[in-house]
Amino acid sequence: MSAGPLLEVSGLRKTYPGVVANDDVSFSVGPGEVHALLGENGAGKSTLVKMVYGLVRPDEGRMTFAGQPYAPSSPHEARSTGVAMVFQHFSLFEALDVAENVALGMETPPPMRTLAASIREVSETYGLPLDPSRLVGDLSAGERQRVEIIRCLLQDPKLLIMDEPTSVLTPQEVGILFDTLRKLQSEGTSILYISHKLEEIRSLCQGATVLRLGRVVGSCDPREKSARELAELMVGTELTAPAVRAGAPGPVALKVDKLSVASPSEFGTALREVSFEVREGEILGIGGVAGNGQDELLGALSGEIGTAPGAVALKGRDIGALGPNARRRLGLLAAPEERLGHAAAPDMSLVENGVLSAWVRKDLVSRGFVDWKRARRYAEEVIAAFDVRTPGPDNAARSLSGGNLQKFVVGREILQKPEVLVINQPTWGVDASAAAAIRQALLDLAGEGAAVVVISQDLDELMEIAGRFAALNEGRLSAARLTEALTMEEIGLMMGGAHGMEVAHV
């Protein structure tokens, strides 16, 4: 291997109509280095790594890999050079087993028996135990990520790109992943690491390149910076912690009583006698590992999944038989985890996506016709209030970065002034500045008297904004406990299904 940088990027530029995604970007990654790419949503990180991986061709600039000119025209060419990538969104088929999914990602897969043996060997070597015969649909989120990583490791990469790899992992799974990455590093593999979790960056990475609005604005050794300093390098301004409004909760706004529903997905998780209450002015945090019934809970509360009479009550009124629009009229709003496809229609404009959710409460439809002037004003209001980075409200939802679309989806619901808001993964894939703004908006909403249910895998987030915490495990919900009285060990036990810890509602 060359004594110089493994990957060297010089003057890369990439533009799209109306947007400069990357402008004169230069940085390098040394052999055996874990190097972070930091930046707000829309800073250009995803476009940059897509150019490194051959998914996007740069307009200007050059790259070298191990001292040789490097200009991949496809991911296949990048992989053959020694570059592998684990994407934020898994590309797996749930109805196939682990070995079959791994084979689909290989150019010339070996016989299945040989491949299964290789998967077992690699998974044991790197501390990522995985049964090649298990159906992917039966795996946890952490196990699914292992499939993606092992698929990459079988290529024996020199550079491994990881995009938000811990966004769906428990603290224990993060520890396992980091042990694996450090073992790879010790063997000489370089890692290009994207994450919004700055303490992870400080723990894992030796170098960092900071992007803002598509340009490099700095570089540092993240071990020598605090998480706050890294966040302020990213946004260019001083950050303030969310301010909690003090005040006693009011009457019960949402009551769920022994809610049991089957999952609409073959690989989903049924809810089993879930019960809880949320009061006006309160935020209830619900944590849990991905795939334990979070989507089903949001669907049952929003009205997308039918519920039995008496299972869901809004301010004392039984709404179990009502659908989503009827619940919205009464003030129960919801924002799902999957922002592109569930919360927003990808090819519709922001104006149209505003209408899809807000027409009931914002009077955007009259006599069956959309009032487009009013709808446009509402979309512009959301964009301004939540600092959504977009050329305009007529742009399609899919044209926004993930974090900016998340801000639009969350803002669209909050500005409708719900009496109860149920939100799943409110800051998933969102940078520190945007996450702080979203959390403050949720705190402000509760401060104005709304009841808020935040379903999240980010335990730090729940501890920061929620007054009470409950854990969802295999479709069952633990009793809610005051967050200020909980330790991380107790939270881990609750998430692992230690229902013997349940106490009466507080």
PAKEBA-34587 format. One line per 2 residues: their letters; for each residue x, y, z of C-alpha. Coordinates in nm, 3 decimals. Example, Ala and Ser with C-alpha at 12.3 -4.5 7.8 and 13.67 -1.06 7.14 Angstrom:
PAKEBA-34587
as) 1.230/-0.450/0.780; 1.367/-0.106/0.714
This chain:
PAKEBA-34587
ms) 0.000/0.000/0.000; 0.116/0.352/-0.076
ag) 0.287/0.543/0.205; 0.067/0.844/0.122
pl) -0.310/0.879/0.161; -0.524/0.582/0.061
le) -0.794/0.812/-0.078; -0.721/1.166/-0.191
vs) -0.999/1.394/-0.314; -0.906/1.718/-0.489
gl) -1.141/1.997/-0.600; -1.455/1.786/-0.648
rk) -1.758/1.978/-0.770; -2.109/1.852/-0.842
ty) -2.411/2.061/-0.934; -2.776/1.984/-0.992
pg) -3.037/2.224/-1.135; -3.053/2.511/-0.890
vv) -2.825/2.342/-0.635; -2.447/2.324/-0.586
an) -2.411/2.000/-0.390; -2.029/2.006/-0.368
dd) -1.794/2.291/-0.449; -1.412/2.251/-0.457
vs) -1.409/1.972/-0.196; -1.066/1.838/-0.101
fs) -0.965/1.595/0.175; -0.773/1.272/0.225
vg) -0.805/0.948/0.420; -0.491/0.773/0.537
pg) -0.429/0.398/0.547; -0.594/0.249/0.855
ev) -0.760/0.581/0.946; -1.120/0.626/1.057
ha) -1.215/0.961/0.906; -1.542/1.143/0.971
ll) -1.743/1.357/0.731; -1.935/1.615/0.935
ge) -2.199/1.862/0.823; -2.557/1.973/0.853
ng) -2.829/1.812/0.643; -2.781/1.933/0.289
ag) -2.410/2.005/0.345; -2.317/1.765/0.063
ks) -2.195/1.456/0.252; -2.414/1.203/0.071
tl) -2.330/1.341/-0.274; -1.961/1.331/-0.186
vk) -1.954/0.966/-0.080; -2.169/0.872/-0.379
mv) -1.893/1.015/-0.601; -1.633/0.812/-0.412
yg) -1.847/0.499/-0.454; -1.918/0.552/-0.824
lv) -2.290/0.627/-0.796; -2.243/0.988/-0.910
rp) -1.989/1.137/-1.154; -1.825/1.465/-1.048
de) -1.842/1.767/-1.279; -1.490/1.876/-1.185
gr) -1.197/1.757/-0.974; -1.003/1.435/-0.939
mt) -0.944/1.148/-0.698; -0.658/0.908/-0.637
fa) -0.675/0.571/-0.461; -0.356/0.409/-0.328
gq) -0.159/0.658/-0.537; -0.336/0.575/-0.864
py) -0.593/0.788/-1.055; -0.942/0.691/-0.942
ap) -1.263/0.781/-1.129; -1.519/0.501/-1.078
ss) -1.803/0.499/-1.328; -2.011/0.254/-1.122
ph) -2.024/0.088/-0.779; -1.896/-0.230/-0.948
ea) -1.579/-0.046/-1.050; -1.545/0.104/-0.701
rs) -1.579/-0.239/-0.540; -1.324/-0.392/-0.774
tg) -1.080/-0.118/-0.668; -1.135/-0.191/-0.300
va) -1.413/0.048/-0.193; -1.724/-0.084/-0.015
mv) -2.022/0.102/0.130; -2.284/0.033/0.397
fq) -2.583/0.257/0.328; -2.807/0.419/0.589
hf) -3.113/0.247/0.439; -3.076/-0.129/0.415
sl) -3.115/-0.287/0.071; -3.229/-0.632/0.178
fe) -3.510/-0.866/0.073; -3.706/-0.979/0.379
al) -3.841/-1.298/0.219; -3.487/-1.426/0.143
dv) -3.238/-1.567/0.390; -2.906/-1.408/0.487
ae) -2.693/-1.607/0.243; -2.930/-1.533/-0.048
nv) -2.918/-1.160/0.030; -2.539/-1.165/0.046
al) -2.522/-1.352/-0.286; -2.735/-1.085/-0.455
gm) -2.470/-0.826/-0.374; -2.184/-1.027/-0.528
et) -2.070/-1.020/-0.888; -1.994/-1.395/-0.904
pp) -2.127/-1.564/-0.590; -1.985/-1.905/-0.497
pm) -2.208/-2.208/-0.433; -2.449/-2.141/-0.146
rt) -2.288/-2.397/0.086; -1.947/-2.235/0.036
la) -2.094/-1.887/0.081; -2.274/-1.989/0.401
as) -1.946/-2.120/0.544; -1.772/-1.791/0.450
ir) -2.048/-1.588/0.617; -2.013/-1.791/0.938
ev) -1.634/-1.756/0.935; -1.632/-1.381/0.873
se) -1.915/-1.312/1.117; -1.732/-1.500/1.395
ty) -1.396/-1.342/1.313; -1.535/-0.989/1.344
gl) -1.771/-1.047/1.636; -2.091/-1.018/1.431
pl) -2.260/-1.356/1.483; -2.506/-1.435/1.207
dp) -2.685/-1.749/1.089; -2.676/-1.754/0.706
sr) -2.995/-1.963/0.691; -3.219/-1.718/0.882
lv) -3.481/-1.515/0.696; -3.393/-1.146/0.689
gd) -3.754/-1.064/0.779; -3.698/-1.233/1.116
ls) -3.383/-1.033/1.199; -3.358/-0.730/1.426
ag) -3.234/-0.400/1.282; -2.889/-0.465/1.429
er) -2.872/-0.810/1.272; -2.979/-0.669/0.936
qr) -2.694/-0.423/0.953; -2.459/-0.715/1.016
ve) -2.575/-0.864/0.685; -2.483/-0.541/0.505
ii) -2.144/-0.521/0.678; -2.056/-0.886/0.618
rc) -2.156/-0.848/0.252; -1.895/-0.570/0.236
ll) -1.629/-0.758/0.436; -1.646/-1.056/0.200
qd) -1.512/-0.815/-0.064; -1.199/-0.756/0.152
pk) -1.226/-0.377/0.113; -0.941/-0.131/0.159
ll) -1.188/0.153/0.227; -1.524/0.103/0.397
im) -1.778/0.388/0.375; -2.044/0.392/0.649
de) -2.345/0.627/0.634; -2.525/0.675/0.971
pt) -2.447/0.315/1.076; -2.579/0.342/1.433
sv) -2.912/0.516/1.368; -3.114/0.197/1.439
lt) -2.889/0.026/1.695; -2.912/-0.018/2.071
pq) -2.618/0.099/2.286; -2.505/-0.265/2.315
ev) -2.514/-0.312/1.936; -2.319/0.012/1.888
gi) -2.048/-0.129/2.114; -2.030/-0.447/1.904
lf) -2.009/-0.245/1.583; -1.731/-0.025/1.718
dt) -1.531/-0.331/1.826; -1.565/-0.460/1.469
lr) -1.458/-0.129/1.314; -1.156/-0.104/1.543
kl) -1.053/-0.460/1.449; -1.081/-0.368/1.080
qs) -0.876/-0.056/1.144; -0.606/-0.259/1.321
eg) -0.584/-0.476/1.008; -0.522/-0.170/0.791
ts) -0.873/-0.100/0.657; -0.961/0.270/0.624
il) -1.311/0.385/0.716; -1.498/0.694/0.596
yi) -1.764/0.753/0.859; -2.077/0.972/0.845
sh) -2.278/1.024/1.162; -2.477/1.294/1.339
kl) -2.386/1.136/1.674; -2.088/1.347/1.768
ee) -1.980/1.152/2.076; -1.942/0.851/1.845
ir) -1.721/1.058/1.616; -1.505/1.163/1.912
sl) -1.475/0.803/2.030; -1.402/0.638/1.696
cq) -1.239/0.880/1.449; -0.886/1.017/1.417
ga) -0.966/1.284/1.160; -1.269/1.482/1.044
tv) -1.357/1.700/0.747; -1.634/1.953/0.807
lr) -1.869/2.051/0.522; -2.107/2.345/0.512
lg) -2.325/2.427/0.210; -2.119/2.194/-0.007
rv) -1.777/2.339/0.080; -1.505/2.230/0.320
vg) -1.496/2.478/0.609; -1.250/2.301/0.833
sc) -1.077/1.986/0.947; -0.976/1.861/1.289
dp) -0.889/1.573/1.515; -1.232/1.512/1.675
re) -1.067/1.358/1.981; -0.940/1.706/2.065
ks) -1.285/1.870/2.040; -1.600/1.849/2.250
ar) -1.924/1.739/2.088; -2.050/2.095/2.125
el) -1.742/2.235/1.948; -1.789/1.988/1.662
ae) -2.156/2.085/1.629; -2.069/2.454/1.620
lm) -1.803/2.388/1.352; -2.078/2.225/1.144
vg) -2.337/2.501/1.177; -2.109/2.802/1.211
te) -2.300/2.942/1.510; -2.328/2.882/1.882
lt) -2.579/2.613/1.982; -2.822/2.641/2.269
ap) -2.973/2.344/2.454; -3.352/2.300/2.432
av) -3.534/2.486/2.709; -3.791/2.287/2.902
ra) -4.102/2.477/3.012; -4.178/2.394/3.373
ga) -4.536/2.324/3.474; -4.758/2.046/3.604
pg) -4.930/1.827/3.341; -5.304/1.879/3.293
pv) -5.588/1.628/3.247; -5.541/1.303/3.054
al) -5.550/1.381/2.680; -5.480/1.036/2.534
kv) -5.560/0.706/2.702; -5.469/0.369/2.554
dk) -5.621/0.067/2.726; -5.512/-0.291/2.649
ls) -5.449/-0.214/2.283; -5.383/-0.531/2.083
va) -5.348/-0.528/1.704; -5.198/-0.758/1.445
sp) -4.924/-0.619/1.224; -5.025/-0.549/0.862
se) -4.677/-0.671/0.762; -4.581/-1.038/0.754
fg) -4.255/-0.946/0.923; -4.401/-0.689/1.163
ta) -4.470/-0.715/1.536; -4.819/-0.740/1.683
lr) -4.908/-0.515/1.978; -5.011/-0.701/2.294
ev) -5.225/-0.525/2.554; -5.045/-0.191/2.536
sf) -5.170/0.057/2.797; -5.058/0.411/2.882
ev) -5.182/0.765/2.943; -5.048/1.102/2.831
re) -5.158/1.428/2.989; -5.189/1.777/2.846
ge) -4.853/1.953/2.859; -4.657/1.627/2.887
il) -4.410/1.443/2.665; -4.408/1.065/2.701
gi) -4.100/0.897/2.555; -4.131/0.543/2.419
gg) -3.799/0.371/2.349; -3.706/0.036/2.204
va) -3.497/-0.145/1.948; -3.627/-0.110/1.592
gn) -3.884/-0.372/1.493; -4.052/-0.416/1.831
gq) -4.387/-0.267/1.731; -4.308/0.104/1.687
de) -4.467/0.131/1.341; -4.770/-0.067/1.454
ll) -4.815/0.159/1.758; -4.807/0.474/1.550
ga) -5.047/0.319/1.296; -5.293/0.218/1.569
ls) -5.285/0.565/1.728; -5.311/0.753/1.396
ge) -5.605/0.540/1.277; -5.417/0.376/0.988
ig) -5.457/0.041/1.167; -5.803/-0.041/1.297
ta) -5.842/-0.067/1.674; -6.107/-0.221/1.898
pg) -6.372/-0.002/2.065; -6.244/0.141/2.390
av) -5.877/0.083/2.311; -5.797/0.448/2.225
al) -5.963/0.749/2.386; -5.900/1.118/2.312
kg) -5.999/1.344/2.601; -6.246/1.084/2.723
rd) -6.397/1.014/2.381; -6.364/0.666/2.233
ig) -6.198/0.707/1.892; -6.110/0.341/1.836
al) -6.340/0.310/1.534; -6.229/0.636/1.368
gp) -5.991/0.662/1.072; -5.697/0.904/1.030
na) -5.892/1.205/0.897; -6.156/1.182/1.167
rr) -5.888/1.162/1.434; -5.710/1.461/1.282
rl) -6.028/1.667/1.296; -6.048/1.594/1.668
gl) -5.682/1.694/1.717; -5.483/1.367/1.717
la) -5.202/1.401/1.460; -4.917/1.167/1.377
ap) -4.583/1.174/1.193; -4.441/0.833/1.091
ee) -4.077/0.726/1.080; -4.056/0.664/0.705
rl) -4.052/1.018/0.573; -4.020/0.940/0.202
gh) -4.313/0.724/0.095; -4.520/0.728/0.416
aa) -4.498/1.079/0.559; -4.441/1.239/0.217
ap) -4.512/1.143/-0.144; -4.170/1.153/-0.316
dm) -4.273/1.304/-0.650; -4.527/1.554/-0.514
sl) -4.427/1.911/-0.435; -4.402/2.043/-0.082
ve) -4.725/2.234/-0.143; -4.903/1.912/-0.241
ng) -4.750/1.723/0.052; -4.875/1.993/0.284
vl) -5.227/1.942/0.150; -5.211/1.564/0.205
sa) -5.181/1.606/0.579; -5.310/1.954/0.663
wv) -5.625/1.992/0.452; -5.843/1.874/0.741
rk) -5.723/2.125/1.001; -5.602/2.415/0.784
dl) -5.912/2.446/0.561; -5.714/2.384/0.243
vs) -6.007/2.215/0.064; -6.345/2.374/-0.010
rg) -6.632/2.189/-0.180; -6.393/1.925/-0.303
fv) -6.141/2.168/-0.454; -5.797/2.254/-0.318
dw) -5.735/2.619/-0.238; -5.386/2.628/-0.390
kr) -5.306/2.984/-0.280; -5.377/2.896/0.080
ar) -5.193/2.564/0.043; -4.887/2.743/-0.095
ry) -4.890/2.992/0.192; -4.903/2.705/0.440
ae) -4.607/2.527/0.278; -4.412/2.853/0.282
ev) -4.499/2.899/0.650; -4.361/2.553/0.733
ia) -4.046/2.616/0.528; -3.980/2.947/0.704
af) -4.066/2.834/1.057; -3.851/2.519/1.042
dv) -3.567/2.648/0.822; -3.628/2.391/0.548
rt) -3.347/2.426/0.292; -3.514/2.410/-0.048
pg) -3.527/2.634/-0.356; -3.902/2.668/-0.305
pd) -4.233/2.504/-0.212; -4.283/2.372/-0.566
na) -3.984/2.140/-0.537; -4.058/1.767/-0.507
ar) -4.018/1.604/-0.167; -3.753/1.366/-0.302
sl) -3.533/1.664/-0.400; -3.474/1.756/-0.035
sg) -3.201/1.606/0.181; -3.331/1.361/0.439
gn) -3.293/1.605/0.726; -3.467/1.891/0.546
lq) -3.758/1.669/0.449; -3.779/1.558/0.812
kf) -3.800/1.922/0.922; -4.081/1.981/0.673
vv) -4.275/1.672/0.787; -4.242/1.758/1.156
gr) -4.320/2.126/1.099; -4.625/2.043/0.887
ei) -4.777/1.859/1.184; -4.673/2.098/1.462
lq) -4.808/2.406/1.285; -5.151/2.243/1.275
kp) -5.162/2.290/1.655; -5.249/1.931/1.750
ev) -5.401/1.848/2.086; -5.215/1.517/2.076
lv) -4.909/1.454/1.857; -4.762/1.106/1.808
in) -4.425/1.113/1.634; -4.188/0.829/1.546
qp) -3.814/0.902/1.520; -3.847/1.284/1.507
tw) -3.475/1.354/1.454; -3.365/1.043/1.266
gv) -3.082/1.134/1.027; -3.099/1.500/1.129
da) -2.793/1.711/1.217; -2.731/1.859/1.561
sa) -2.872/2.202/1.483; -3.191/2.070/1.320
aa) -3.235/1.809/1.593; -3.214/2.079/1.859
ai) -3.473/2.288/1.672; -3.714/1.992/1.638
rq) -3.679/1.899/2.004; -3.739/2.259/2.107
al) -4.050/2.268/1.887; -4.182/1.955/2.059
ld) -4.109/2.103/2.402; -4.284/2.427/2.299
la) -4.584/2.230/2.174; -4.611/2.053/2.509
ge) -4.560/2.385/2.684; -4.867/2.517/2.501
ga) -5.076/2.231/2.644; -5.053/1.955/2.384
av) -4.987/1.594/2.482; -4.688/1.452/2.291
vv) -4.584/1.090/2.241; -4.227/1.059/2.109
is) -4.129/0.713/1.984; -3.753/0.708/1.938
qd) -3.447/0.485/1.937; -3.233/0.781/2.048
ld) -3.223/0.739/2.424; -3.035/1.066/2.479
el) -3.317/1.243/2.297; -3.585/1.085/2.516
me) -3.395/1.161/2.835; -3.359/1.523/2.723
ia) -3.721/1.605/2.640; -3.952/1.340/2.793
gr) -4.095/1.362/3.143; -4.170/0.990/3.151
fa) -4.023/0.689/2.970; -4.163/0.350/2.869
al) -3.999/0.074/2.665; -4.152/-0.127/2.381
ne) -4.034/-0.486/2.349; -4.188/-0.754/2.126
gr) -4.513/-0.558/2.109; -4.545/-0.511/2.485
ls) -4.502/-0.178/2.664; -4.347/-0.143/3.008
aa) -4.505/0.085/3.263; -4.399/0.449/3.228
rl) -4.144/0.581/3.475; -4.010/0.929/3.546
te) -3.702/0.983/3.331; -3.516/1.172/3.602
al) -3.529/0.863/3.823; -3.396/0.618/3.561
tm) -3.042/0.494/3.503; -2.914/0.375/3.165
ee) -2.887/0.025/3.310; -3.256/0.027/3.404
ig) -3.346/0.161/3.058; -3.146/-0.120/2.896
lm) -3.333/-0.377/3.106; -3.669/-0.224/3.013
mg) -3.578/-0.227/2.643; -3.469/-0.589/2.675
ga) -3.813/-0.689/2.803; -3.762/-0.695/3.179
hg) -4.133/-0.643/3.241; -4.094/-0.747/3.599
me) -3.971/-0.391/3.656; -4.314/-0.253/3.577
va) -4.466/-0.012/3.827; -4.795/0.168/3.845
hv) -4.848/0.471/3.621; -4.696/0.786/3.768
